[in-house]
C-alpha cells in the first residue's frame, strides 16, 4: 500500500492478503528536459514534479508464501500462480525478525530474516522443478539429437506458462554449463542447477528489508548484506513511507517519493503525536537515505530488469509531439532495444514504414539497428 496507496488490508498476522491486489507504482528518474535546458515538459503517459519524472509500472501485492508452499501449504499455490506473469519480484522481508515462518508475530530479533530469503527462493525453485521434471525422461530423450537452438525452443515452450522467454532459457543453460550436453544425461542435480539459474535470470528478485525502523532490524540487516552478497537488498520502512504519503496528501508536509528528507509546512497544524511520528521517520531517513520504498521499485526496474528510459518525439528541434507538447511520453525499454523496436512499440505502422531515426540531441541520423541509450530523445521517420 505504501508504494501504490491502493486501499488494501494491512495487519501483522498471517494471510491478510488472500487475493492479488494490483496497483500502479512509479519509477523515478531525472527528467531529460532538465538536461536539455528546457523550463518544463508536458508529461502525458507519466508525470513530472520538480524535474523528476515518475513513470508508471504495475505492482501486484500477492498472498504470502510459507515453507512447503510448492506442495500447496498455506496459500502457496495462489502465490505461485500470481507471480507467473511477474518480470521481477520484490520480496518484502521482515528485517526485524518479528515474524515467524508462518507469518505470525513474535518478539523482534527472534527470527533470522536470511532464512526467509532462502526459503522463498527454494520454494519457487521447487515449484519450477515440479513443472519441468514432469515426464522429463521422455521429453529429454526426444531432444537428444536436437540442435542447440531446438533445445532452447523446446524448453521455452515447456515453460511458456511462467512467462519465461527464449533468452532466459539460453542464458540459464549457459550459466549451468549445459548448453552442449544431451538432456537425457542430466541428473537431478543438473536439472536443479538449470532451474536455479533460470529463476535468477527470468525472475530476478529484490529484497526489501522492511521494518528497518525497529531497533533490532539494524544488526539483522547488516548480517543480510554481509551474508547475502549476491542479492540486491534495500533497507525499507513501509510504515514510514505510508505516514509520509498520508501527511503529504493532507498538505502537512512537502515530500516527493524517493526524497531523502521532507519538510513540515506548518508545525502548528500537527498534533504532538503526529510530530513525534514524523520525527521518528525523519531519523530513519537520515540514517538510510530515505524510506527505501521508491528505491526498491527503482532497483527492481533499472537494475534487476536493466531498463532504460527513452523519449519519442515528432519535432526533434523543439522536442515536441504533433500538438506541440514537450517530451510528452517516457518509454521504459530493456537495455539492448533497437530503434526499430521502439518504432513498433509506438505504432505497428511506424515500424512497417521505418526509414530512419533522428537523435534529437545530436541531430544525427540513426539506422534501424541503433541500440537505444538511457535518456535518448528519438524522432522516427516513416514512409507510412
C-alpha positions, 0 to 999 in steps of 0.5 A: 500500500505504501508504494501504490496507496491502493486501499488494501488490508494491512495487519501483522498476522498471517494471510491478510492478503488472500487475493492479488491486489494490483496497483500502479507504482512509479519509477523515478528518474531525472527528467531529460528536459532538465538536461536539455535546458528546457523550463518544463515538459508536458508529461502525458503517459507519466508525470513530472514534479520538480524535474523528476519524472515518475513513470508508471509500472504495475505492482501486484501485492500477492498472498504470502508464501510459507515453507512447503508452499510448492506442495500447496501449504498455506496459500502457496499455490495462489502465490505461485500462480500470481507471480507467473506473469511477474518480470521481477519480484520484490520480496518484502522481508521482515528485517526485524525478525518479528515474524515467524515462518508462518507469518505470525508475530513474535518478539523482534530479533527472534527470527533470522530474516536470511532464512526467509530469503532462502526459503522463498527462493527454494520454494519457487525453485521447487515449484519450477522443478515440479513443472519441468521434471514432469515426464522429463525422461521422455521429453529429454530423450526426444531432444537428444539429437536436437540442435542447440537452438531446438533445445532452447525452443523446446524448453521455452515452450515447456515453460511458456506458462511462467512467462519465461522467454527464449533468452532466459532459457539460453542464458540459464543453460549457459550459466549451468554449463549445459548448453552442449550436453544431451538432456537425457544425461542430466541428473537431478542435480543438473536439472536443479542447477538449470532451474536455479539459474533460470529463476535468477535470470527470468525472475530476478528478485529484490529484497526489501528489508522492511521494518528497518525502523525497529531497533533490532532490524539494524544488526539483522540487516547488516548480517543480510548484506554481509551474508547475502552478497549476491542479492540486491537488498534495500533497507525499507520502512513501509510504515514510514513511507505510508505516514509520509504519503498520508501527511503529504496528501493532507498538505502537512508536509512537502515530500516527493517519493524517493526524497531523502528528507521532507519538510513540515509546512506548518508545525502548528497544524500537527498534533504532538503525536503526529510530530513525534511520528514524523520525527521518528521517520525523519531519523530513519531517513537520515540514517538510510537515505530515505524510506527505501520504498521508491528505491526498491521499485527503482532497483527492481526496474533499472537494475534487476530488469536493466531498463532504460528510459527513452523519449519519442518525439515528432519535432526533434528541434523543439522536442515536441509531439504533433500538438506541440507538447514537450517530451510528452511520453517516457518509454521504459525499454530493456537495455539492448532495444533497437530503434526499430523496436521502439518504432513498433512499440509506438505504432505497428505502422511506424515500424512497417514504414521505418526509414530512419531515426533522428537523435534529437540531441545530436541531430544525427541520423540513426539506422534501424539497428541503433541500440537505444541509450538511457535518456535518448530523445528519438524522432522516427521517420516513416514512409507510412 
